[in-house]
């Protein structure tokens, strides 16, 4: 199976520590999207290009590989009296020859378009280049019989640079015979409008707590049943983000964050200092990034609760009462949203100049404390 050569580098479309989507036997959730694709297929008028959209990590790639397995393993209906009955779902046995070849990246009927190596082959490229698209085009120009199906998975279309996007557009406008394109996008509004217009969209929603828990368990993670709601809230229904949170003790970190802010605007400085020192040192860079993410998430939950007048399901003990106290009105919500933007810019600048992580985090915590004091003083 053609694929961008990655040598000993990690696959850009694989979550660290989790199975690749082509190796994932079961897709949790997204029943309506599966039914929509199957209905299009059984109608005999399946579109040649599909844009699978939704937040990162919710199962878009797993769905794309499931559709690819289905298309390559299901014989075309020739309309004869001995034709098989229409398929009732997209399932293909795990031990089917196509399933085995896809897992081994040896299936000739599929082309995986993803980020490859940079020009010096010293690191992964940050984009999908026009040369990558040209390689795909040359592959699909090989002669094939009319009833041979082929599939191209583009993971992700967001990574296409402008020249690559224009080259792909030409293929979508004049598609090779028998080829189905499956484009994945976390931010479809950033794609060329002409690419979006050539595709039929399958829009996926964040996973519900039970589906998220089941998907995470199937991927090798572990979830305490009591933590399902909290994990779904913090991960935004994303298996990828849930995997990151569970591997890095994200739920415990968020609980410490809420406990630290519980007395705002009278900040417990010793507790805040202990929290901010967690991300200190190069070895703790992932935890530093996670704390930044959790801080941003907390501010976003404050802003959303104030704007809609309702607290979200609690992701840590005491969070609901804290949010209700700090963001009771749309006016407070706007201030928290403004602070989130300001602190996000501050964090990016601090990381760019290698500011001490503990000092950067403490500065952000103090800004949150200051804003809480100003809001409560206005009442």
N, C-alpha and C positions, 0 to 999 in steps of 0.2 A: 504494500500500500504506500503510495507516495506521501511523504510527510517531510516537513522541514527538518533537515538533519541537525541534531542538537548535541552530538558527541556525548560528553559526560555531564552536560548541563541539565538542570531540572526542567521538566516540561512546564511551559508557562501557563498551560491550561489545567494544571493539577494543583490541588490544595495540599500543602506540605503535610505529610503523614496520613493522608486519606487516599482511597483508591481513585484512579482516574475515572471520569464519567463513562468511558467505554467499558470499564470493568465493573460498573455498577449494575447489578442484576435487576434491581427493582426501583421504580420511580414512585416516590410517595407524593400524594397530592396531585394537583393539576389535571384532574379528571376531565374537566370541561375542554381543556386544550387538546387532550388526546382524542376526545370524542369529536371535536371540530375537525381535526386533521383526518380522522378515519372516515367521517362523513364525506369530506371532500374526495378522498381516495375512492370510496365505494361508488361515488356518483359518476366516476369515469372522467371527471373534469378537474383533477387535482392540479393546483398551480405549480409552476416550475420553480418558484422561489418563495421561501418562507422566512419571515423575519421574526425570530423568537426573542421577545423582550421581557424585561423585568429586572429587579434589583440583582446585584451580583450575588452568586452563591445560592440561589433558590431552586436550581435544578434545570436551567435552560440547556446546558450542555448534555445533561443526562437524558432529557427529552429528545434532543437532536440525535444522539447516538441510538436511542430507542427507535426513532423514525427511520434512521439509516438501516438498522438491523432488519426492521420490518420490510422496507422496500427491497433490500437485497436478498432477503430470504423468502419472500412471497412471490410465487410464480405469477406472471401476467395472466389475466383472464382473456383467453382467446375467443370467448363467446361460444365455444362448442358445447355439445350436450354433456360432455364429461368434465366440464370446467368445475373446479372446486367451489363450494359455497362461499359467499362473501365473508371476509374475516370479521370477527366480532370485536376484536381488540388489536392492539399493536404488539402483543406479547410474542416473543420468540424464545424458544427454550435456550437455557444457558449453555447446553452442550451441542447446540446446532452448529454445523460447520461454519456458517457465516459468523455466528457469535464468537467462535474460537478464533477465526481469522481476524476479526476486528480487534479482539483483545491483544492479539499478537502483532497488530499493525501489518498484517500480511494480506489483507483483502484487497484485490485489484480494483474492485468496483467503487472505491471511495478515495477521495482526496481530502486531506486535512490541511486547511490553510490557517496557519497560526504564526506567531512571531518566531523567527529563527535566530541564527547567530548574527552578530554585527559583522561589518566588513573585515575586521581583523580576526574574527572567530575567537575572541577572547571573552565574550560575554553575550548574554541574550540581547537581541535588538529590542528597542522600545517601540518599534513600529512594524507593520506588515508593508513591505516595499512593493513597488511595481514589478520588480523582477520575480517576486514570489507569485504574483498574480499571473505573470506571463508563463511561469513554469506550469501553473495549473491549466492555463489555456492550451499549452502544447500537449499536456497529458490528455485532455479531453478531445483533442483533434485526432487522436489515434483512431483508426477504423474500428468499428464495432457493428454488430448486427443490430437491426432495428429494435428487437425486443430486449436488448441488454440495458438494464438500468444501471445508472451510476449516480453517485451522491457526492456533493461537496459540502463539508462542514467548515464554516468560517468562524473561528473562535479567537478573538471577537472582531466583529466588523468595526468596532470603535477604534481598533488599532491600525486601520488602514490609513496610510498617509494620502495626501490629495491625489497624487498620480496613481496610486494603487486603487483608490476609490473610483477614479474615472475609468481605469482599465476594467474594473469589475462591472461598472455600469454598462459598458459595451457588451459584456458577456450576458448580462441580464436582459439587455434589449434584444440580442440575437443569441439565445441560449443553444448550446450544443444539443443534439438529439439525445433524448433519454436521460438527461442530467437534471437532478433536483438539487437546488441550492438551499442550504439551511444556514442562515446568517444569525448569529447571536449578538445581541446588543444590550448593554447595561444602560446606555443613554441614547436612545434612538433619535432624539431631537437634534443630536450633533451630526447625524449622518446626512449625506446629500439628500435633499427632498426627492430627487429623481430616483435614487436607490430605493427609498421607502415606497415610492409610488409603483415600483416594479415588483414589489413583494406583497404577499398576503401576510398579515401580522397575526401571530399567536402571542397574546399578552398574558404572562404568568404573574400571579399574585404571591405575596409572601406566604409561607407555609403556616398553617395553624399549629398550636403548641404540640398536639399529639403527632401530627405528621412530621414536624421538625424533630421531635424526640426520636421517632422511629427511624427517620433518615439518618440522624446522627449515630444512633446505635448500629445501624447497618454499615455505616462507614468506619466503624471501629471505635467510636466515642462512647462515653458513658454518661447517662443522665439520671440523676435522682428524680423520681416522679414528682417530688415536692418542688423541684426547681424548674419544671417544664414551662410554667407561665413566665417566670423571671427570665429564663433563657430566650424564650420567644420574643419577649419585649425588648431585651437588649440586643438580640441578634437581628431584629427586624424581620423575622421569618426566614432568615438565610442560613442554610446548612453550613456554608463556608464560614460565615462569621461565628456561628455557634461552635464550630470546630475550633476556631481560634480562641474563643472565650473559654471553652472548657480546658483546652491544653495549657492556657496561661492563667488559670484560676481567676478568670474575669469576673465571675459572680461574686467571689470573695472580695476582690478588689473594689467592685462597685458597692458592696455592702460597707466596706471600710470608708469609702467616699461619702456615702450617705450618713454614716455615723459621725464623720468628721464635720459635716455641714449641719448636723442636727441642731446645734446651738446658735446658728447664725442669727443675728450679726455679731454674736459674742463667740468668735472663733476659738476653738480649742487648739491653741498653737502647738503644744507638744504633739498632739495627735496628728495635726496637719504636717508638721515637720517629719514625723515618722513615715507618713504616707508619701511625701514628696521624695524622700531619700530612697524609696524602693527602685526608682528608675535610674539611679546614679551609676555611672561606670559603663564602659563600652559593652560589657557582657550583658548588661540589663537593658540594652537599647530596645528590644521587643516589648519589655514591660513598660518602658517609658512611653513608647508609641501607644500602647494599650491604655495607659492612664490618660493620655491626651484624648484618645477616642472616647473614653468613658466620661471625661469632663465635658466634651462637646455634646455627648449624648444626654447628659444630665441637663445641660442648658437648653437643649432642644426640647426635652420633655417639659421643662418649666415653661418655655415659650408656648408650646402647643396647648398645655393645660390651661394657661391663662387666656389664650385666644378662643378656646371652645367652651370654657367654663366647666371643664370636667377633668378630674385627675385620671391618668391611665392606670391599668392594672399594676399593682405594686411589684417592682423588680427587686426590692430589698426592704427589709423590715424598717418601718418608719418613713419610707419614701413618700407615701400618699399624704401623710400629715405635713411633711416638710414642703412638698410642692404646693399644697393648698395654702399654706401660710405665706410662702414667698411669692406666689404668682396667682393672686385671686382675681385679677382683672386683666382686660385686654391691654391696658396701659402698662401694667407690669410685664406682660408678655412681650411687648415691643422692646422694653429695656433689656430683657434677658436675650432676646434675639439679636439686638445690637451688640450686646456684650459677647455673644457667641461669635459673631463675625469679627469683632475686634481681637478677641483672644486667639481665634484661628489664625489671623494675620500675624499676631505676635509670636505664636508658636512656629509658624513657617520661617519668620525672620530669625528667631532664636536658633532653630536647627541649622539654618543656612550659615550662621557665623559660629556654630559649635558652642553656643552658650551652655554653661553648666546646667544639666537637666534638672537637678534639684532646685537650683535658683529659679529657673524658668517656671517650673511647676509651682513653687511657692509664690512667685509673683502672680500667677494666674489665680491661685486660691485666694490671695489677698484681694484681688480685683473683684472676685465673686463676693467675698465678705463685705467689701466696700459698697457694692451695688445693693446687697441685701439690707445694709444699714440705711442707705439712702431711701430705699423703697418703704421700709417700715417707718421711717421718720416722716414720710409724706401722709401717713394715715391720720 
